[in-house]
Amino acid sequence: MMSRMKKWYVLIATSFLSILLTGALASAQTSQVKTVWSGVYSAEQAARGKLEYAARCSRCHGASLEGTQNNGLVGKDFMERWREDNVGSLFEFVTNGMPPAQRGGGRPLIPVPEYLDILSFVFSQNDFPAGPKPLTTDGLDDIMIQYKDGPHPVPNGALVWIAGCMTGSGNSWTITGANDPLRTRSSDTKNYDEFHAAETQATGAQSYRLANIGFVGNGFKPEEHSGEKLLVKGTLVRQMDSSMRINVVAVRKVADTCKTPR
Ligand code: HEC
């Protein structure tokens, strides 16, 4: 039989261990990004979604989601169009525009729970694992779409936003001190979350040469914005020498100076 003393040691040791473990688990959870690989939908949802997909979407996207008009919803092409973006963007795209015939009404075309089921089915067909809880509209923006091995650089040709310091003269303009390119779906600069992130971000390590900056319209004159912090949207061009260029589609002033906000 264990002595009283020994029992105490064991008790103290095990509770210390469990405190350590809970601490480690909690920090692993907070530091870990939630992704489509985290089990974000339920198997029941995907089973319902299978039937709803067949009724609502398969006509144009194929019985096996292979696509009929370069619009497959599985595999590499699909992943390349959506990776490094979040499920919120995908949800917004389908609720606003799929099926396309009724696009532009400004409200979901079919009931929201059905969209969530159908997306769950699409996820299951991309081998993203099911989890204990169903996919809901809460926190969709926090679920990243990534390959299983984690994040990759945003692909060439993707629509992105960046923000940094307008630097240059004449026909040659560069945004310096900018963030890594972030994928976006809208080519205007009205998105509040993007603007707010641009406002609060610290000076980054990237720079981007601006192409087509003379053609953004609204009487935009690059020289009038020299030294300002700008939010720039456009398509990303990764060049052979690994520098980056943005084919600009929209620009918005973020601040009069390029100082890191306090
Ligand atoms: C009448 C045909 C049609 C129907 C029905 C339809 N789609 Fe589409 N879908 C398209 C076309 C065409 C495209 C590609 C052009 C575009 O993106 O607008 C597309 C694109 C998509 C994309 C983007 C694909 C990519 O590679 O990025 C998704 C996601 C999508 N559809 C989901 C759905 C879902 C979910 C449904 C059912 C609720 C649905 N669609 C019903 C025709 C259709």
py3Dmol code that shows the C-alpha trace and the ligand (Angstrom):
import py3Dmol

protein = """\
ATOM      1  CA  MET A   1       0.000   0.000   0.000  1.00  0.00           C
ATOM      2  CA  MET A   2       1.119   3.517  -0.811  1.00  0.00           C
ATOM      3  CA  SER A   3       2.056   5.713   2.130  1.00  0.00           C
ATOM      4  CA  ARG A   4       0.020   8.833   2.762  1.00  0.00           C
ATOM      5  CA  MET A   5       3.018  10.930   1.759  1.00  0.00           C
ATOM      6  CA  LYS A   6       3.471   9.139  -1.531  1.00  0.00           C
ATOM      7  CA  LYS A   7      -0.201   9.583  -2.374  1.00  0.00           C
ATOM      8  CA  TRP A   8       0.195  13.319  -1.938  1.00  0.00           C
ATOM      9  CA  TYR A   9       3.170  13.390  -4.256  1.00  0.00           C
ATOM     10  CA  VAL A  10       1.246  11.487  -6.909  1.00  0.00           C
ATOM     11  CA  LEU A  11      -1.744  13.806  -6.522  1.00  0.00           C
ATOM     12  CA  ILE A  12       0.390  16.932  -6.806  1.00  0.00           C
ATOM     13  CA  ALA A  13       2.327  15.527  -9.739  1.00  0.00           C
ATOM     14  CA  THR A  14      -0.790  14.524 -11.689  1.00  0.00           C
ATOM     15  CA  SER A  15      -2.612  17.796 -11.115  1.00  0.00           C
ATOM     16  CA  PHE A  16       0.503  19.710 -12.132  1.00  0.00           C
ATOM     17  CA  LEU A  17       0.683  17.590 -15.261  1.00  0.00           C
ATOM     18  CA  SER A  18      -2.959  18.201 -16.103  1.00  0.00           C
ATOM     19  CA  ILE A  19      -2.524  21.952 -15.653  1.00  0.00           C
ATOM     20  CA  LEU A  20       0.437  21.807 -18.016  1.00  0.00           C
ATOM     21  CA  LEU A  21      -1.540  19.774 -20.546  1.00  0.00           C
ATOM     22  CA  THR A  22      -4.615  22.019 -20.512  1.00  0.00           C
ATOM     23  CA  GLY A  23      -2.359  25.032 -20.903  1.00  0.00           C
ATOM     24  CA  ALA A  24      -0.571  23.464 -23.848  1.00  0.00           C
ATOM     25  CA  LEU A  25      -3.845  22.429 -25.482  1.00  0.00           C
ATOM     26  CA  ALA A  26      -5.381  25.867 -25.061  1.00  0.00           C
ATOM     27  CA  SER A  27      -2.399  27.605 -26.612  1.00  0.00           C
ATOM     28  CA  ALA A  28      -2.291  25.084 -29.477  1.00  0.00           C
ATOM     29  CA  GLN A  29      -5.948  25.810 -30.165  1.00  0.00           C
ATOM     30  CA  THR A  30      -5.622  29.572 -30.126  1.00  0.00           C
ATOM     31  CA  SER A  31      -2.498  29.639 -32.285  1.00  0.00           C
ATOM     32  CA  GLN A  32      -3.922  27.175 -34.786  1.00  0.00           C
ATOM     33  CA  VAL A  33      -5.816  28.562 -37.772  1.00  0.00           C
ATOM     34  CA  LYS A  34      -9.178  26.970 -38.410  1.00  0.00           C
ATOM     35  CA  THR A  35      -9.305  25.519 -41.905  1.00  0.00           C
ATOM     36  CA  VAL A  36     -11.528  23.313 -44.036  1.00  0.00           C
ATOM     37  CA  TRP A  37      -9.449  20.437 -42.618  1.00  0.00           C
ATOM     38  CA  SER A  38     -10.641  21.121 -39.046  1.00  0.00           C
ATOM     39  CA  GLY A  39     -13.939  19.188 -39.353  1.00  0.00           C
ATOM     40  CA  VAL A  40     -16.231  22.179 -39.948  1.00  0.00           C
ATOM     41  CA  TYR A  41     -19.420  20.437 -41.147  1.00  0.00           C
ATOM     42  CA  SER A  42     -21.395  17.367 -40.094  1.00  0.00           C
ATOM     43  CA  ALA A  43     -21.849  14.135 -42.022  1.00  0.00           C
ATOM     44  CA  GLU A  44     -25.672  14.472 -41.811  1.00  0.00           C
ATOM     45  CA  GLN A  45     -25.435  17.869 -43.454  1.00  0.00           C
ATOM     46  CA  ALA A  46     -23.364  16.536 -46.315  1.00  0.00           C
ATOM     47  CA  ALA A  47     -25.850  13.667 -46.804  1.00  0.00           C
ATOM     48  CA  ARG A  48     -28.722  16.154 -47.107  1.00  0.00           C
ATOM     49  CA  GLY A  49     -26.566  18.357 -49.306  1.00  0.00           C
ATOM     50  CA  LYS A  50     -25.998  15.507 -51.723  1.00  0.00           C
ATOM     51  CA  LEU A  51     -29.726  15.411 -52.593  1.00  0.00           C
ATOM     52  CA  GLU A  52     -30.052  19.195 -52.691  1.00  0.00           C
ATOM     53  CA  TYR A  53     -26.985  19.443 -54.907  1.00  0.00           C
ATOM     54  CA  ALA A  54     -28.505  16.906 -57.323  1.00  0.00           C
ATOM     55  CA  ALA A  55     -31.701  18.962 -57.520  1.00  0.00           C
ATOM     56  CA  ARG A  56     -30.194  22.453 -57.644  1.00  0.00           C
ATOM     57  CA  CYS A  57     -26.678  22.381 -58.989  1.00  0.00           C
ATOM     58  CA  SER A  58     -25.727  19.145 -60.789  1.00  0.00           C
ATOM     59  CA  ARG A  59     -27.326  20.239 -64.064  1.00  0.00           C
ATOM     60  CA  CYS A  60     -24.488  22.716 -64.582  1.00  0.00           C
ATOM     61  CA  HIS A  61     -21.772  21.380 -62.268  1.00  0.00           C
ATOM     62  CA  GLY A  62     -22.025  17.692 -63.175  1.00  0.00           C
ATOM     63  CA  ALA A  63     -23.164  14.631 -61.238  1.00  0.00           C
ATOM     64  CA  SER A  64     -19.640  14.164 -59.807  1.00  0.00           C
ATOM     65  CA  LEU A  65     -18.981  17.918 -59.449  1.00  0.00           C
ATOM     66  CA  GLU A  66     -16.638  17.656 -62.427  1.00  0.00           C
ATOM     67  CA  GLY A  67     -18.154  20.771 -64.049  1.00  0.00           C
ATOM     68  CA  THR A  68     -19.713  21.283 -67.452  1.00  0.00           C
ATOM     69  CA  GLN A  69     -18.403  24.758 -68.304  1.00  0.00           C
ATOM     70  CA  ASN A  70     -14.986  24.894 -66.660  1.00  0.00           C
ATOM     71  CA  ASN A  71     -16.793  25.219 -63.358  1.00  0.00           C
ATOM     72  CA  GLY A  72     -15.846  22.040 -61.517  1.00  0.00           C
ATOM     73  CA  LEU A  73     -16.301  22.085 -57.761  1.00  0.00           C
ATOM     74  CA  VAL A  74     -13.664  19.483 -56.926  1.00  0.00           C
ATOM     75  CA  GLY A  75      -9.937  19.085 -57.367  1.00  0.00           C
ATOM     76  CA  LYS A  76      -7.082  21.370 -58.218  1.00  0.00           C
ATOM     77  CA  ASP A  77      -8.892  23.934 -60.417  1.00  0.00           C
ATOM     78  CA  PHE A  78     -11.463  24.527 -57.696  1.00  0.00           C
ATOM     79  CA  MET A  79      -8.785  24.722 -55.000  1.00  0.00           C
ATOM     80  CA  GLU A  80      -6.677  27.143 -57.029  1.00  0.00           C
ATOM     81  CA  ARG A  81      -9.665  29.468 -57.367  1.00  0.00           C
ATOM     82  CA  TRP A  82     -10.520  29.447 -53.669  1.00  0.00           C
ATOM     83  CA  ARG A  83      -7.440  28.603 -51.610  1.00  0.00           C
ATOM     84  CA  GLU A  84      -5.931  31.260 -49.292  1.00  0.00           C
ATOM     85  CA  ASP A  85      -9.442  32.698 -49.098  1.00  0.00           C
ATOM     86  CA  ASN A  86     -12.070  31.889 -46.475  1.00  0.00           C
ATOM     87  CA  VAL A  87     -15.354  29.974 -46.531  1.00  0.00           C
ATOM     88  CA  GLY A  88     -17.221  33.269 -46.018  1.00  0.00           C
ATOM     89  CA  SER A  89     -16.159  34.397 -49.510  1.00  0.00           C
ATOM     90  CA  LEU A  90     -17.304  31.134 -51.057  1.00  0.00           C
ATOM     91  CA  PHE A  91     -20.603  31.304 -49.158  1.00  0.00           C
ATOM     92  CA  GLU A  92     -21.167  34.865 -50.302  1.00  0.00           C
ATOM     93  CA  PHE A  93     -20.418  33.918 -53.899  1.00  0.00           C
ATOM     94  CA  VAL A  94     -22.905  31.041 -54.001  1.00  0.00           C
ATOM     95  CA  THR A  95     -25.662  32.763 -52.007  1.00  0.00           C
ATOM     96  CA  ASN A  96     -25.475  35.824 -54.260  1.00  0.00           C
ATOM     97  CA  GLY A  97     -24.986  34.135 -57.578  1.00  0.00           C
ATOM     98  CA  MET A  98     -25.818  30.435 -57.725  1.00  0.00           C
ATOM     99  CA  PRO A  99     -27.829  29.308 -59.634  1.00  0.00           C
ATOM    100  CA  PRO A 100     -26.821  32.224 -61.890  1.00  0.00           C
ATOM    101  CA  ALA A 101     -30.196  32.754 -63.597  1.00  0.00           C
ATOM    102  CA  GLN A 102     -31.580  34.635 -60.582  1.00  0.00           C
ATOM    103  CA  ARG A 103     -28.383  36.558 -59.842  1.00  0.00           C
ATOM    104  CA  GLY A 104     -28.439  40.110 -58.561  1.00  0.00           C
ATOM    105  CA  GLY A 105     -31.585  39.960 -56.424  1.00  0.00           C
ATOM    106  CA  GLY A 106     -29.546  40.959 -53.361  1.00  0.00           C
ATOM    107  CA  ARG A 107     -30.789  38.037 -51.249  1.00  0.00           C
ATOM    108  CA  PRO A 108     -30.030  34.305 -51.102  1.00  0.00           C
ATOM    109  CA  LEU A 109     -31.579  32.468 -54.031  1.00  0.00           C
ATOM    110  CA  ILE A 110     -32.440  29.346 -52.050  1.00  0.00           C
ATOM    111  CA  PRO A 111     -32.825  28.909 -48.253  1.00  0.00           C
ATOM    112  CA  VAL A 112     -29.574  29.489 -46.335  1.00  0.00           C
ATOM    113  CA  PRO A 113     -29.640  26.094 -44.519  1.00  0.00           C
ATOM    114  CA  GLU A 114     -29.738  24.420 -47.929  1.00  0.00           C
ATOM    115  CA  TYR A 115     -26.665  26.339 -49.082  1.00  0.00           C
ATOM    116  CA  LEU A 116     -24.851  25.213 -45.942  1.00  0.00           C
ATOM    117  CA  ASP A 117     -25.822  21.595 -46.671  1.00  0.00           C
ATOM    118  CA  ILE A 118     -24.698  21.867 -50.291  1.00  0.00           C
ATOM    119  CA  LEU A 119     -21.365  23.440 -49.297  1.00  0.00           C
ATOM    120  CA  SER A 120     -20.902  20.600 -46.778  1.00  0.00           C
ATOM    121  CA  PHE A 121     -21.457  18.115 -49.583  1.00  0.00           C
ATOM    122  CA  VAL A 122     -18.958  19.975 -51.794  1.00  0.00           C
ATOM    123  CA  PHE A 123     -16.455  19.866 -48.908  1.00  0.00           C
ATOM    124  CA  SER A 124     -16.982  16.129 -48.439  1.00  0.00           C
ATOM    125  CA  GLN A 125     -16.302  15.581 -52.138  1.00  0.00           C
ATOM    126  CA  ASN A 126     -13.021  17.457 -51.752  1.00  0.00           C
ATOM    127  CA  ASP A 127     -12.079  15.050 -48.937  1.00  0.00           C
ATOM    128  CA  PHE A 128     -12.319  17.715 -46.221  1.00  0.00           C
ATOM    129  CA  PRO A 129     -13.268  15.716 -43.117  1.00  0.00           C
ATOM    130  CA  ALA A 130     -16.644  15.964 -41.359  1.00  0.00           C
ATOM    131  CA  GLY A 131     -16.671  16.958 -37.689  1.00  0.00           C
ATOM    132  CA  PRO A 132     -18.996  16.832 -34.679  1.00  0.00           C
ATOM    133  CA  LYS A 133     -20.777  20.127 -35.349  1.00  0.00           C
ATOM    134  CA  PRO A 134     -22.701  21.355 -38.399  1.00  0.00           C
ATOM    135  CA  LEU A 135     -21.528  24.264 -40.538  1.00  0.00           C
ATOM    136  CA  THR A 136     -23.458  27.432 -39.616  1.00  0.00           C
ATOM    137  CA  THR A 137     -23.303  31.016 -40.823  1.00  0.00           C
ATOM    138  CA  ASP A 138     -21.327  31.950 -37.675  1.00  0.00           C
ATOM    139  CA  GLY A 139     -17.621  32.425 -38.195  1.00  0.00           C
ATOM    140  CA  LEU A 140     -17.460  31.407 -41.853  1.00  0.00           C
ATOM    141  CA  ASP A 141     -14.849  34.121 -42.427  1.00  0.00           C
ATOM    142  CA  ASP A 142     -12.568  32.424 -39.902  1.00  0.00           C
ATOM    143  CA  ILE A 143     -12.378  29.118 -41.792  1.00  0.00           C
ATOM    144  CA  MET A 144      -9.522  29.225 -44.285  1.00  0.00           C
ATOM    145  CA  ILE A 145      -9.593  27.253 -47.535  1.00  0.00           C
ATOM    146  CA  GLN A 146      -6.183  25.645 -47.889  1.00  0.00           C
ATOM    147  CA  TYR A 147      -4.496  22.531 -49.161  1.00  0.00           C
ATOM    148  CA  LYS A 148      -4.050  19.846 -46.534  1.00  0.00           C
ATOM    149  CA  ASP A 149      -0.388  20.745 -46.045  1.00  0.00           C
ATOM    150  CA  GLY A 150      -1.271  24.309 -45.040  1.00  0.00           C
ATOM    151  CA  PRO A 151      -1.042  27.775 -46.539  1.00  0.00           C
ATOM    152  CA  HIS A 152       0.718  28.465 -49.833  1.00  0.00           C
ATOM    153  CA  PRO A 153       1.580  31.757 -51.533  1.00  0.00           C
ATOM    154  CA  VAL A 154      -1.450  33.402 -53.155  1.00  0.00           C
ATOM    155  CA  PRO A 155      -1.487  32.236 -56.792  1.00  0.00           C
ATOM    156  CA  ASN A 156      -0.356  34.317 -59.724  1.00  0.00           C
ATOM    157  CA  GLY A 157      -3.249  36.154 -61.361  1.00  0.00           C
ATOM    158  CA  ALA A 158      -5.392  36.211 -58.210  1.00  0.00           C
ATOM    159  CA  LEU A 159      -7.310  39.361 -57.309  1.00  0.00           C
ATOM    160  CA  VAL A 160      -5.640  40.708 -54.156  1.00  0.00           C
ATOM    161  CA  TRP A 161      -5.459  43.713 -51.874  1.00  0.00           C
ATOM    162  CA  ILE A 162      -2.319  45.219 -50.414  1.00  0.00           C
ATOM    163  CA  ALA A 163      -1.605  48.423 -48.523  1.00  0.00           C
ATOM    164  CA  GLY A 164       1.581  50.408 -48.111  1.00  0.00           C
ATOM    165  CA  CYS A 165       3.494  53.524 -48.980  1.00  0.00           C
ATOM    166  CA  MET A 166       3.152  55.171 -52.402  1.00  0.00           C
ATOM    167  CA  THR A 167       6.707  55.676 -53.616  1.00  0.00           C
ATOM    168  CA  GLY A 168       8.094  56.801 -56.971  1.00  0.00           C
ATOM    169  CA  SER A 169       7.795  59.444 -59.662  1.00  0.00           C
ATOM    170  CA  GLY A 170       6.789  59.915 -63.283  1.00  0.00           C
ATOM    171  CA  ASN A 171       5.577  56.632 -64.712  1.00  0.00           C
ATOM    172  CA  SER A 172       7.205  54.421 -62.130  1.00  0.00           C
ATOM    173  CA  TRP A 173       5.292  53.802 -58.897  1.00  0.00           C
ATOM    174  CA  THR A 174       5.778  51.222 -56.199  1.00  0.00           C
ATOM    175  CA  ILE A 175       3.928  50.419 -53.008  1.00  0.00           C
ATOM    176  CA  THR A 176       6.585  49.784 -50.354  1.00  0.00           C
ATOM    177  CA  GLY A 177       6.391  48.558 -46.757  1.00  0.00           C
ATOM    178  CA  ALA A 178       3.325  46.521 -47.682  1.00  0.00           C
ATOM    179  CA  ASN A 179       1.703  43.330 -46.401  1.00  0.00           C
ATOM    180  CA  ASP A 180       1.786  39.937 -48.138  1.00  0.00           C
ATOM    181  CA  PRO A 181      -0.888  39.807 -50.844  1.00  0.00           C
ATOM    182  CA  LEU A 182      -4.355  38.899 -49.504  1.00  0.00           C
ATOM    183  CA  ARG A 183      -6.950  37.273 -51.697  1.00  0.00           C
ATOM    184  CA  THR A 184     -10.206  39.148 -52.264  1.00  0.00           C
ATOM    185  CA  ARG A 185     -13.325  38.781 -54.424  1.00  0.00           C
ATOM    186  CA  SER A 186     -14.426  42.374 -54.947  1.00  0.00           C
ATOM    187  CA  SER A 187     -12.565  44.792 -57.166  1.00  0.00           C
ATOM    188  CA  ASP A 188     -13.811  47.921 -55.395  1.00  0.00           C
ATOM    189  CA  THR A 189     -12.372  49.359 -52.179  1.00  0.00           C
ATOM    190  CA  LYS A 190     -15.602  49.548 -50.159  1.00  0.00           C
ATOM    191  CA  ASN A 191     -15.096  46.438 -48.012  1.00  0.00           C
ATOM    192  CA  TYR A 192     -14.935  47.665 -44.403  1.00  0.00           C
ATOM    193  CA  ASP A 193     -12.897  44.742 -43.053  1.00  0.00           C
ATOM    194  CA  GLU A 194     -10.216  45.181 -45.691  1.00  0.00           C
ATOM    195  CA  PHE A 195     -10.021  48.930 -45.176  1.00  0.00           C
ATOM    196  CA  HIS A 196      -9.869  48.551 -41.411  1.00  0.00           C
ATOM    197  CA  ALA A 197      -7.124  45.921 -41.690  1.00  0.00           C
ATOM    198  CA  ALA A 198      -5.200  48.233 -44.025  1.00  0.00           C
ATOM    199  CA  GLU A 199      -5.576  51.104 -41.553  1.00  0.00           C
ATOM    200  CA  THR A 200      -4.293  49.180 -38.569  1.00  0.00           C
ATOM    201  CA  GLN A 201      -1.554  47.050 -40.136  1.00  0.00           C
ATOM    202  CA  ALA A 202       2.080  47.733 -39.337  1.00  0.00           C
ATOM    203  CA  THR A 203       4.669  48.445 -42.029  1.00  0.00           C
ATOM    204  CA  GLY A 204       5.326  45.204 -43.898  1.00  0.00           C
ATOM    205  CA  ALA A 205       8.230  43.762 -45.842  1.00  0.00           C
ATOM    206  CA  GLN A 206       6.760  43.586 -49.357  1.00  0.00           C
ATOM    207  CA  SER A 207       6.875  45.951 -52.275  1.00  0.00           C
ATOM    208  CA  TYR A 208       4.837  45.903 -55.466  1.00  0.00           C
ATOM    209  CA  ARG A 209       5.387  47.747 -58.689  1.00  0.00           C
ATOM    210  CA  LEU A 210       2.104  49.252 -59.858  1.00  0.00           C
ATOM    211  CA  ALA A 211       1.039  48.619 -63.440  1.00  0.00           C
ATOM    212  CA  ASN A 212      -1.864  50.451 -65.103  1.00  0.00           C
ATOM    213  CA  ILE A 213      -1.823  53.022 -62.307  1.00  0.00           C
ATOM    214  CA  GLY A 214      -2.471  55.748 -64.900  1.00  0.00           C
ATOM    215  CA  PHE A 215      -5.755  54.098 -65.861  1.00  0.00           C
ATOM    216  CA  VAL A 216      -7.616  53.709 -62.572  1.00  0.00           C
ATOM    217  CA  GLY A 217      -9.933  56.611 -63.403  1.00  0.00           C
ATOM    218  CA  ASN A 218     -11.717  59.114 -61.159  1.00  0.00           C
ATOM    219  CA  GLY A 219      -8.987  61.611 -62.055  1.00  0.00           C
ATOM    220  CA  PHE A 220      -6.458  59.693 -59.954  1.00  0.00           C
ATOM    221  CA  LYS A 221      -3.000  61.232 -60.290  1.00  0.00           C
ATOM    222  CA  PRO A 222      -0.202  59.114 -58.775  1.00  0.00           C
ATOM    223  CA  GLU A 223       2.070  62.097 -58.047  1.00  0.00           C
ATOM    224  CA  GLU A 224      -0.615  63.649 -55.813  1.00  0.00           C
ATOM    225  CA  HIS A 225      -0.418  60.595 -53.542  1.00  0.00           C
ATOM    226  CA  SER A 226       3.333  60.262 -53.148  1.00  0.00           C
ATOM    227  CA  GLY A 227       4.172  59.442 -49.515  1.00  0.00           C
ATOM    228  CA  GLU A 228       0.608  58.484 -48.603  1.00  0.00           C
ATOM    229  CA  LYS A 229      -0.514  55.088 -47.364  1.00  0.00           C
ATOM    230  CA  LEU A 230      -2.747  53.545 -50.027  1.00  0.00           C
ATOM    231  CA  LEU A 231      -4.954  50.480 -50.294  1.00  0.00           C
ATOM    232  CA  VAL A 232      -4.508  48.945 -53.743  1.00  0.00           C
ATOM    233  CA  LYS A 233      -6.531  46.213 -55.402  1.00  0.00           C
ATOM    234  CA  GLY A 234      -5.635  44.380 -58.564  1.00  0.00           C
ATOM    235  CA  THR A 235      -4.339  41.141 -60.021  1.00  0.00           C
ATOM    236  CA  LEU A 236      -1.082  39.786 -58.696  1.00  0.00           C
ATOM    237  CA  VAL A 237       1.771  39.147 -61.122  1.00  0.00           C
ATOM    238  CA  ARG A 238       4.722  37.224 -59.729  1.00  0.00           C
ATOM    239  CA  GLN A 239       7.701  38.015 -61.922  1.00  0.00           C
ATOM    240  CA  MET A 240      10.603  35.766 -62.871  1.00  0.00           C
ATOM    241  CA  ASP A 241      12.990  37.623 -60.550  1.00  0.00           C
ATOM    242  CA  SER A 242      10.457  36.945 -57.728  1.00  0.00           C
ATOM    243  CA  SER A 243       9.470  40.602 -57.442  1.00  0.00           C
ATOM    244  CA  MET A 244       5.734  41.309 -57.547  1.00  0.00           C
ATOM    245  CA  ARG A 245       3.588  43.584 -59.643  1.00  0.00           C
ATOM    246  CA  ILE A 246      -0.041  44.562 -59.271  1.00  0.00           C
ATOM    247  CA  ASN A 247      -2.204  45.284 -62.301  1.00  0.00           C
ATOM    248  CA  VAL A 248      -4.225  47.928 -60.503  1.00  0.00           C
ATOM    249  CA  VAL A 249      -8.015  48.059 -60.654  1.00  0.00           C
ATOM    250  CA  ALA A 250      -8.773  50.309 -57.667  1.00  0.00           C
ATOM    251  CA  VAL A 251      -6.967  52.579 -55.189  1.00  0.00           C
ATOM    252  CA  ARG A 252      -8.067  54.241 -51.952  1.00  0.00           C
ATOM    253  CA  LYS A 253      -6.188  56.497 -49.585  1.00  0.00           C
ATOM    254  CA  VAL A 254      -5.746  55.015 -46.114  1.00  0.00           C
ATOM    255  CA  ALA A 255      -3.667  57.734 -44.411  1.00  0.00           C
ATOM    256  CA  ASP A 256      -1.779  60.937 -45.219  1.00  0.00           C
ATOM    257  CA  THR A 257       1.508  59.413 -44.137  1.00  0.00           C
ATOM    258  CA  CYS A 258       3.076  55.977 -44.150  1.00  0.00           C
ATOM    259  CA  LYS A 259       3.868  55.851 -40.429  1.00  0.00           C
ATOM    260  CA  THR A 260       2.915  52.642 -38.639  1.00  0.00           C
ATOM    261  CA  PRO A 261      -0.293  53.379 -36.667  1.00  0.00           C
ATOM    262  CA  ARG A 262       0.018  53.373 -32.868  1.00  0.00           C
TER     263      ARG A 262
END
"""
ligand_1 = """\
43
HEC
C -27.610 27.163 -64.815
C -26.291 26.653 -64.506
C -25.795 26.651 -63.077
C -26.457 26.193 -61.940
C -27.856 25.604 -61.828
C -25.510 26.376 -60.853
N -24.347 26.909 -61.302
Fe -22.675 27.312 -60.196
N -21.723 28.043 -61.854
C -22.264 28.091 -63.129
C -21.305 28.724 -64.021
C -21.514 28.980 -65.513
C -20.179 29.043 -63.250
C -18.869 29.704 -63.721
C -19.051 31.157 -63.959
C -19.163 31.934 -62.697
O -18.321 31.800 -61.824
O -20.134 32.699 -62.599
C -20.472 28.617 -61.892
C -19.600 28.754 -60.828
C -19.816 28.263 -59.557
C -18.865 28.292 -58.494
C -17.450 28.831 -58.599
C -16.625 27.748 -59.240
C -15.152 28.029 -59.203
O -14.383 27.304 -59.818
O -14.765 28.962 -58.538
C -19.443 27.702 -57.413
C -18.810 27.478 -56.054
C -20.785 27.323 -57.798
N -20.985 27.690 -59.109
C -21.695 26.706 -56.972
C -22.992 26.356 -57.347
C -23.949 25.753 -56.446
C -23.673 25.424 -54.989
C -25.100 25.582 -57.168
C -26.411 25.018 -56.669
C -27.033 25.734 -55.572
C -24.860 26.073 -58.509
N -23.563 26.533 -58.565
C -25.793 26.044 -59.519
C -23.497 27.609 -63.518
C -24.463 27.104 -62.646
"""
view = py3Dmol.view(width=600, height=400)
view.addModel(protein, "pdb")
view.setStyle({"model": 0}, {"cartoon": {"style": "trace"}})
view.addModel(ligand_1, "xyz")
view.setStyle({"model": 1}, {"stick": {}})
view.zoomTo()
view.show()
